[in-house]
């Protein structure tokens, strides 16, 4: 039986997939880091999950052919534990897509 945190992580990962993310293992093995990407007409979202407790991150970048000096293509970024990163991307970023 999975711990409550692991079960929550699996549900969030499944929700991310339903929202259009595709995930790939960065290194071989069942515990290798995961990299996920979701493309929309306006944004590219990327998630990097290195471990359950920390060192995870996600970015949302603008897709634009116009680069304005003094601005960044990265418009959102989150770092932390896997549950925090997945929760932010699945619940907050999707609502703003």
Backbone as CSV, one residue per row, in Angstrom:
resi,resn,N_x,N_y,N_z,CA_x,CA_y,CA_z,C_x,C_y,C_z
1,UNK,0.840,-1.181,0.000,0.000,0.000,0.000,0.890,1.251,0.000
2,UNK,0.518,2.223,-0.809,1.280,3.468,-0.920,1.019,4.371,0.281
3,UNK,2.035,5.162,0.634,1.856,6.177,1.670,0.894,7.246,1.142
4,UNK,0.281,8.037,2.016,-0.623,9.097,1.546,0.061,10.085,0.602
5,UNK,1.319,10.438,0.882,2.034,11.371,0.009,2.303,10.763,-1.366
6,UNK,2.695,9.505,-1.397,2.957,8.845,-2.675,1.667,8.716,-3.482
7,UNK,0.575,8.372,-2.824,-0.715,8.268,-3.514,-1.128,9.628,-4.080
8,UNK,-0.925,10.700,-3.307,-1.249,12.046,-3.784,-0.376,12.413,-4.980
9,UNK,0.913,12.071,-4.915,1.824,12.339,-6.025,1.401,11.619,-7.296
10,UNK,0.979,10.378,-7.163,0.521,9.612,-8.330,-0.734,10.238,-8.926
11,UNK,-1.659,10.688,-8.064,-2.877,11.336,-8.576,-2.539,12.641,-9.296
12,UNK,-1.618,13.429,-8.742,-1.225,14.676,-9.399,-0.517,14.412,-10.722
13,UNK,0.321,13.395,-10.758,1.007,13.034,-12.001,-0.007,12.591,-13.061
14,UNK,-0.994,11.806,-12.650,-2.057,11.400,-13.578,-2.848,12.610,-14.071
15,UNK,-3.127,13.551,-13.172,-3.862,14.763,-13.562,-3.049,15.583,-14.557
16,UNK,-1.739,15.657,-14.346,-0.874,16.383,-15.285,-0.925,15.733,-16.660
17,UNK,-0.931,14.419,-16.708,-1.017,13.710,-17.990,-2.345,13.996,-18.675
18,UNK,-3.426,14.008,-17.908,-4.746,14.307,-18.474,-4.762,15.720,-19.052
19,UNK,-4.031,16.645,-18.420,-3.969,18.029,-18.879,-3.008,18.231,-20.050
20,UNK,-2.407,17.151,-20.540,-1.599,17.258,-21.750,-0.106,17.084,-21.587
21,UNK,0.382,16.831,-20.386,1.807,16.605,-20.199,2.194,15.224,-20.701
22,UNK,3.354,15.129,-21.310,3.973,13.845,-21.610,5.248,13.773,-20.788
23,UNK,5.495,12.624,-20.178,6.638,12.450,-19.287,7.583,11.392,-19.827
24,UNK,8.870,11.608,-19.575,9.920,10.673,-19.982,10.922,10.558,-18.844
25,UNK,11.488,9.377,-18.680,12.563,9.173,-17.709,13.846,9.774,-18.282
26,UNK,14.534,10.562,-17.467,15.771,11.199,-17.897,16.932,10.204,-17.827
27,UNK,16.905,9.344,-16.829,17.907,8.286,-16.690,17.163,6.961,-16.525
28,UNK,17.818,5.849,-16.854,17.151,4.552,-16.759,16.783,4.195,-15.320
29,UNK,15.822,3.323,-15.199,15.428,2.807,-13.893,14.120,3.391,-13.411
30,UNK,13.446,2.667,-12.540,12.133,3.103,-12.069,12.173,4.366,-11.207
31,UNK,13.319,4.678,-10.626,13.431,5.860,-9.769,14.179,7.004,-10.436
32,UNK,14.422,6.897,-11.758,15.104,7.970,-12.473,14.245,9.217,-12.540
33,UNK,14.870,10.389,-12.645,14.115,11.637,-12.733,13.162,11.650,-13.917
34,UNK,12.058,12.375,-13.747,11.054,12.529,-14.803,11.105,13.949,-15.356
35,UNK,10.955,14.046,-16.655,10.859,15.335,-17.336,9.549,15.335,-18.106
36,UNK,8.732,16.349,-17.876,7.446,16.442,-18.549,7.297,17.751,-19.294
37,UNK,6.579,17.702,-20.419,6.366,18.882,-21.259,4.902,18.947,-21.674
38,UNK,4.371,20.180,-21.670,3.031,20.440,-22.195,3.130,21.684,-23.073
39,UNK,2.641,21.579,-24.289,2.678,22.701,-25.240,1.261,23.211,-25.474
40,UNK,1.125,24.519,-25.485,-0.120,25.139,-25.915,0.240,26.190,-26.957
41,UNK,-0.747,26.864,-27.480,-0.471,27.899,-28.486,0.333,29.049,-27.896
42,UNK,0.169,29.307,-26.597,0.812,30.457,-25.971,1.974,30.118,-25.051
43,UNK,2.013,28.877,-24.504,3.002,28.537,-23.482,3.647,27.175,-23.736
44,UNK,4.807,27.022,-23.118,5.469,25.717,-23.011,5.742,25.517,-21.526
45,UNK,5.132,24.489,-20.954,5.326,24.161,-19.546,6.243,22.949,-19.445
46,UNK,7.203,23.028,-18.548,8.127,21.915,-18.319,8.199,21.618,-16.825
47,UNK,8.201,20.332,-16.501,8.331,19.863,-15.122,9.539,18.939,-15.064
48,UNK,10.365,19.123,-14.036,11.489,18.224,-13.814,11.389,17.710,-12.386
49,UNK,11.154,16.417,-12.228,11.004,15.785,-10.918,12.225,14.921,-10.643
50,UNK,13.078,15.391,-9.742,14.331,14.683,-9.430,14.172,13.697,-8.285
51,UNK,13.233,13.926,-7.427,13.011,13.078,-6.271,11.738,13.512,-5.587
52,UNK,11.286,12.726,-4.662,9.993,13.019,-4.059,10.053,14.189,-3.089
53,UNK,11.158,14.315,-2.356,11.196,15.301,-1.275,11.726,16.668,-1.679
54,UNK,12.387,16.787,-2.796,12.905,18.100,-3.163,13.638,18.086,-4.485
55,UNK,14.241,19.223,-4.796,14.994,19.390,-6.040,14.142,19.190,-7.287
56,UNK,12.895,19.596,-7.224,12.006,19.520,-8.372,11.712,20.945,-8.836
57,UNK,11.372,21.084,-10.107,11.100,22.426,-10.616,10.141,22.362,-11.802
58,UNK,9.551,23.512,-12.089,8.699,23.652,-13.264,8.823,25.087,-13.762
59,UNK,8.730,25.242,-15.073,8.749,26.571,-15.667,7.647,26.684,-16.709
60,UNK,7.128,27.883,-16.841,6.195,28.212,-17.926,6.856,29.320,-18.725
61,UNK,7.049,29.071,-20.011,7.649,30.076,-20.880,6.649,30.505,-21.938
62,UNK,6.746,31.775,-22.292,5.921,32.314,-23.373,6.453,31.801,-24.694
63,UNK,5.553,31.477,-25.587,5.946,31.143,-26.949,5.653,32.383,-27.777
64,UNK,6.707,33.028,-28.209,6.518,34.271,-28.940,7.671,34.476,-29.893
65,UNK,7.347,34.967,-31.056,8.408,35.303,-31.998,8.927,36.711,-31.735
66,UNK,8.213,37.454,-30.886,8.606,38.810,-30.550,9.285,38.807,-29.190
67,UNK,10.561,39.159,-29.154,11.292,39.247,-27.909,11.487,40.723,-27.593
68,UNK,10.933,41.141,-26.470,11.004,42.535,-26.063,12.188,42.702,-25.121
69,UNK,13.099,43.628,-25.408,14.240,43.838,-24.510,13.772,44.134,-23.092
70,UNK,14.467,43.547,-22.137,14.138,43.756,-20.734,13.060,42.838,-20.198
71,UNK,12.549,41.942,-21.030,11.555,40.980,-20.564,12.111,39.573,-20.699
72,UNK,11.489,38.651,-20.016,11.925,37.255,-20.051,10.839,36.401,-20.676
73,UNK,11.257,35.361,-21.356,10.280,34.409,-21.874,9.721,33.535,-20.753
74,UNK,10.498,33.365,-19.656,10.011,32.597,-18.507,9.061,33.490,-17.721
75,UNK,7.803,33.071,-17.621,6.834,33.902,-16.925,6.403,33.317,-15.579
76,UNK,6.652,32.031,-15.360,6.365,31.403,-14.069,7.428,30.350,-13.791
77,UNK,7.736,30.212,-12.510,8.708,29.208,-12.089,8.361,28.770,-10.680
78,UNK,8.497,27.491,-10.423,8.282,26.965,-9.082,9.351,25.908,-8.824
79,UNK,9.843,25.883,-7.586,10.834,24.885,-7.171,10.442,24.345,-5.811
80,UNK,10.811,23.085,-5.556,10.535,22.505,-4.249,10.294,21.013,-4.336
81,UNK,9.493,20.529,-3.398,9.154,19.107,-3.340,8.212,18.752,-4.488
82,UNK,8.216,17.499,-4.867,7.406,17.033,-6.003,5.927,17.373,-5.835
83,UNK,5.377,17.160,-4.640,3.959,17.448,-4.425,3.652,18.931,-4.624
84,UNK,4.528,19.796,-4.128,4.314,21.239,-4.272,4.375,21.665,-5.733
85,UNK,5.368,21.168,-6.453,5.533,21.527,-7.860,4.354,21.019,-8.680
86,UNK,3.998,19.751,-8.508,2.879,19.186,-9.264,1.567,19.888,-8.925
87,UNK,1.339,20.165,-7.662,0.111,20.839,-7.247,0.005,22.216,-7.905
88,UNK,1.094,22.963,-7.906,1.082,24.296,-8.513,0.773,24.222,-9.999
89,UNK,1.451,23.331,-10.706,1.265,23.237,-12.154,-0.136,22.741,-12.500
90,UNK,-0.596,21.698,-11.829,-1.894,21.107,-12.147,-3.042,22.039,-11.764
91,UNK,-2.967,22.664,-10.604,-4.100,23.462,-10.112,-4.036,24.933,-10.480
92,UNK,-2.872,25.537,-10.461,-2.769,26.979,-10.701,-2.516,27.318,-12.162
93,UNK,-1.577,26.634,-12.790,-1.207,26.993,-14.158,-2.279,26.598,-15.150
94,UNK,-2.955,25.511,-14.928,-3.992,25.096,-15.881,-5.123,26.104,-15.903
95,UNK,-5.449,26.659,-14.734,-6.527,27.647,-14.654,-6.167,28.915,-15.405
96,UNK,-4.870,29.125,-15.630,-4.406,30.336,-16.309,-3.960,30.055,-17.724
97,UNK,-4.232,28.875,-18.231,-3.773,28.506,-19.581,-4.505,29.283,-20.642
